[in-house]
Amino acid sequence: MRRFGVIRADAAGRIRHFEEKPAQPLAIPGDPDHAFASMGNYLFDPIALFDLLEAAGSRADFGRDVLPQAVAGGARVFAYDFSTNRVPGLKSYEDPAYWRDVGTVQALDEARRDIEGASPRFDLRNEDWPLQPGARR
């Protein structure tokens, strides 16, 4: 777990605490064996992001400086629970909550293999859920 930032969110999904790559991650309430990892997919209001980056300075690290400051400063930061994600057209052999950290060349290669073949872990050819709205193959 030391590879990820860890969050604590309230029942509405609002992030109340963020810690970058902690040695002892905060556990999910009621589940001491698991933690919520920050998986690096972010949506920001451009002005809010600009302000956070400006406040963090030129050598800012997103996980170490920007996200913790946003949470500590009271910004409305929310988590998305991939385990509740529903993709239309998902096949029985696919992982409904597929996600992979691609921060290394090896991990990127593993992710490429995950989407290849007759029974991929996540099928990018799913016509019921096109990657680009309006795009049908």
C-alpha positions in Angstrom: 0.0 0.0 0.0 3.0 2.3 0.4 2.8 3.0 -3.4 -0.4 4.9 -3.1 -1.9 7.9 -1.4 -4.5 6.9 1.1 -7.8 8.7 1.8 -10.5 8.7 4.4 -13.9 9.7 3.1 -17.2 10.2 4.8 -20.5 8.4 3.9 -21.2 10.9 1.1 -17.8 10.2 -0.4 -16.2 13.5 0.5 -12.5 13.1 1.3 -11.7 14.2 4.8 -8.1 13.2 5.0 -5.4 12.5 2.5 -1.9 11.1 3.1 0.7 10.4 0.4 2.3 6.9 0.6 2.0 6.4 4.4 3.9 3.7 6.2 0.8 2.8 8.2 -2.3 3.6 6.0 -5.6 4.6 7.6 -7.9 1.7 7.5 -11.4 1.8 6.1 -13.8 2.2 9.1 -14.9 -1.2 10.2 -12.4 -3.0 7.9 -8.9 -2.8 9.4 -7.3 -4.9 6.7 -8.1 -2.5 3.8 -7.6 1.2 3.0 -8.9 3.5 0.3 -6.2 4.2 -2.2 -6.0 7.4 -4.3 -5.7 6.1 -7.9 -4.7 9.2 -9.7 -7.8 10.1 -11.7 -8.7 13.7 -10.9 -11.2 16.3 -12.2 -10.7 19.9 -11.1 -12.3 23.2 -11.6 -9.5 24.9 -13.5 -9.4 28.0 -11.3 -9.3 26.0 -8.1 -6.4 23.8 -9.5 -4.5 26.9 -10.6 -4.8 28.4 -7.1 -3.7 25.1 -5.5 -0.7 24.8 -7.8 0.3 28.4 -7.3 0.1 28.0 -3.5 2.2 24.8 -3.6 5.0 26.5 -5.5 7.1 25.5 -8.5 8.4 22.2 -7.1 5.0 21.0 -6.0 4.3 17.3 -5.9 0.6 16.5 -6.6 0.2 13.8 -3.9 2.5 15.3 -1.3 1.5 19.0 -1.7 -1.6 19.7 -3.8 -4.1 17.1 -2.7 -3.4 17.3 1.0 -3.7 21.1 0.8 -7.0 20.9 -1.1 -8.4 18.6 1.6 -7.0 20.5 4.6 -8.1 23.8 3.1 -11.7 22.7 2.9 -12.1 22.2 -0.8 -14.9 20.0 -1.9 -12.9 16.9 -2.8 -14.8 13.6 -3.4 -13.8 10.0 -4.0 -15.3 7.7 -6.6 -15.7 4.1 -5.5 -14.8 1.9 -8.5 -16.3 -1.1 -6.8 -19.7 0.4 -7.5 -19.0 1.2 -11.1 -21.4 -0.4 -13.6 -20.2 -0.7 -17.2 -22.9 -1.6 -19.7 -22.1 -4.6 -21.9 -19.5 -6.0 -19.5 -18.7 -9.7 -20.2 -18.6 -12.4 -17.5 -14.8 -12.7 -17.8 -14.1 -8.9 -17.3 -13.2 -7.2 -14.1 -16.1 -4.8 -13.3 -13.8 -2.5 -11.2 -10.7 -2.8 -13.4 -7.9 -0.3 -12.7 -4.2 -0.5 -12.8 -1.4 1.9 -11.8 0.7 2.4 -14.9 3.6 4.3 -13.2 6.3 2.0 -14.5 7.1 0.5 -17.9 6.4 -3.0 -16.6 3.0 -2.0 -15.2 2.1 -0.3 -18.5 3.1 -3.5 -20.4 0.9 -5.6 -17.9 -2.0 -3.2 -18.5 -1.6 -3.6 -22.3 -1.8 -7.4 -21.8 -4.9 -7.0 -19.6 -6.8 -5.5 -22.5 -5.7 -7.9 -25.3 -6.9 -11.3 -26.4 -10.3 -13.0 -26.7 -11.1 -12.6 -23.0 -9.5 -9.4 -21.7 -9.8 -8.2 -18.1 -11.4 -5.0 -19.6 -12.6 -5.0 -23.2 -11.9 -1.6 -24.9 -14.0 -2.8 -27.8 -17.2 -2.8 -25.8 -19.8 -1.2 -28.1 -22.2 -0.6 -25.2 -19.7 1.7 -23.5 -17.5 3.4 -26.2 -14.4 5.2 -25.1 -15.4 8.2 -27.1 -19.1 9.3 -26.9 -20.8 8.7 -30.2 -18.1 6.4 -31.4 -19.4 3.0 -32.5 -17.3 0.4 -34.3 
